[in-house]
Amino acid sequence: QVQLVESGGGLVQAGGSLRLSCAASGSISSIHSMGWFRQAPGKQRELVAIITNGGSTNYADSVRDRFTISRDNAKNTVYLQMNSLKPEDTAVYYCNAVVAGLRLGAWGLYEYWGQGTQVIVSS
């Protein structure tokens, strides 16, 4: 049982910056990976960035060189620093975590999702 809580979304002008945060809590043995997905109006949910427990990162081509994902292991928190924002970045951003821990009393590797935080980039 893991909960993911996102924060940091909001309204920003094109070219501006936002930093999203996602804190994980609950029955966590270790975090395999944490990442961010987004879903724009009328679009499919897509991967934005992920970071593994070893520090390896992966980014969508559309955000590479503008967004940076990082993690504070002591706080079980992942961040997404978003710079040079564009109107096409407008979406609901969802935190994702793959966690080694308990789910309904069973130990294993499980995937969890946050509730989402809205990012709106005006032109």
C-alpha positions in Angstrom: 0.0 0.0 0.0 1.7 3.1 -1.3 0.4 6.6 -1.8 1.8 9.1 -4.2 1.0 12.8 -3.8 2.0 15.3 -6.5 2.4 19.1 -6.1 3.8 22.0 -7.9 1.5 22.3 -10.9 -0.1 25.5 -11.9 -0.4 28.2 -14.6 2.8 29.6 -16.2 3.7 31.6 -19.2 5.5 30.1 -22.2 9.2 30.1 -21.5 8.7 29.9 -17.7 9.5 27.1 -15.3 7.8 24.9 -12.8 9.0 22.2 -10.5 6.8 19.2 -9.8 7.2 17.1 -6.7 5.9 13.6 -5.8 6.2 12.1 -2.4 5.8 8.4 -1.8 4.7 7.0 1.5 3.4 3.7 2.8 4.7 0.1 2.8 8.0 0.6 0.9 10.9 -1.7 1.1 12.7 0.0 -1.8 11.8 2.0 -4.9 12.7 0.5 -8.2 11.9 3.6 -10.2 9.9 6.8 -10.1 8.7 8.8 -13.1 6.3 11.2 -14.6 3.7 10.8 -17.3 1.3 13.3 -18.8 -2.0 13.4 -20.6 -3.0 16.4 -22.6 -6.6 17.0 -23.7 -7.6 14.6 -26.4 -4.3 12.8 -26.2 -3.0 9.5 -24.9 -1.0 9.4 -21.7 2.7 9.5 -22.4 6.0 9.0 -20.6 7.8 12.2 -19.7 10.7 11.0 -17.7 11.8 8.2 -15.3 14.6 7.6 -12.9 15.7 4.3 -11.5 17.0 3.4 -8.1 20.5 3.4 -9.7 20.1 6.9 -11.0 19.6 6.1 -14.6 17.2 8.5 -16.4 15.1 8.4 -19.5 13.2 11.3 -21.2 10.7 11.7 -23.9 12.3 13.3 -27.0 9.9 16.2 -26.7 11.2 17.2 -23.3 14.8 16.2 -23.4 17.1 19.2 -22.7 14.3 21.1 -21.1 13.1 18.9 -18.2 15.2 17.3 -15.5 14.1 14.5 -13.3 15.7 13.9 -9.9 15.1 12.0 -6.7 15.6 12.5 -3.0 16.0 9.0 -1.7 15.9 10.0 1.9 12.4 11.5 1.4 11.1 9.1 -1.2 10.4 12.0 -3.4 10.9 12.6 -7.1 11.0 16.0 -8.8 10.5 17.2 -12.3 12.2 20.5 -13.1 10.5 21.9 -16.2 12.2 24.8 -18.0 11.4 26.6 -21.2 7.8 25.5 -21.0 5.7 25.5 -24.2 2.0 25.5 -24.6 2.2 21.9 -25.9 3.4 20.9 -22.4 -0.1 21.7 -21.1 -1.4 18.5 -19.5 -2.2 16.7 -16.3 1.1 15.3 -15.0 0.9 12.0 -13.1 3.6 10.6 -10.8 4.4 6.9 -11.2 6.4 4.6 -8.9 7.5 1.0 -9.2 7.9 -0.2 -5.6 9.2 -3.3 -3.8 6.9 -3.6 -0.9 3.6 -4.9 0.5 0.3 -4.9 -1.4 -2.6 -6.6 0.3 -0.1 -8.4 2.6 2.0 -9.8 -0.3 5.6 -8.8 -0.9 6.4 -8.0 -4.5 7.1 -5.3 -7.1 4.1 -3.1 -7.7 3.2 0.0 -9.8 1.4 3.0 -8.3 0.0 6.2 -9.7 -0.6 9.6 -8.2 -3.8 11.7 -8.6 -2.3 14.1 -11.1 -1.4 17.8 -11.1 -2.5 20.2 -13.7 0.1 22.2 -15.7 -1.1 24.9 -18.0 1.3 26.9 -20.2 -0.1 30.0 -21.7 1.2 31.5 -25.0 
